[in-house]
Amino acid sequence: MRVDPVAVVFDFLKAQKELTDSVTGDLVGREPDQTTIYIEHAGGFRVVRASMDRADITYQVYARDRQEAAELAYAVRELLLETLPGRQVGDALVLDVAEGNSPRYFPDAISREHTYQGEVTLFLVDS
């Protein structure tokens, strides 16, 4: 399988009307206090030879205040766990999504901005 799992989550979240301006795959050009949903690949492995991958994806939500960061992180969590499973996104079919870590307060070590970070596991196949 040659599907980038970050692209799958990015494309899915970017397509959500309420999140489209906040989702990013990198932090280049980001200004402090700018509401941002940062997606990165945290690991995973091949589950079934040549057909199904498991991808661990971390999402980190930056916001101006702690409450906004928490609300947005829990909204992302809900979308990933409840809406993404069973969906076709690009060349991938997302079979299931499991929670690795629920959103937790994780202030940025450099800027001290309010952030919440969570992790999900995607089970993907090429379609």
Buried (B, 14 or more C-beta within 10 A) or exposed (E): BEBBBBBBBBBBBBEBEEBEEBBBBEEEEBEEEBBBBBBBBBEBEEBEEEEBBBBBBBBBBBBEEBEBBBBBBBBBBEBBBEEBBEBEBEBBBBBEBBEEEBBEEBBEEEEEBBBBBBBBBBBBBEE
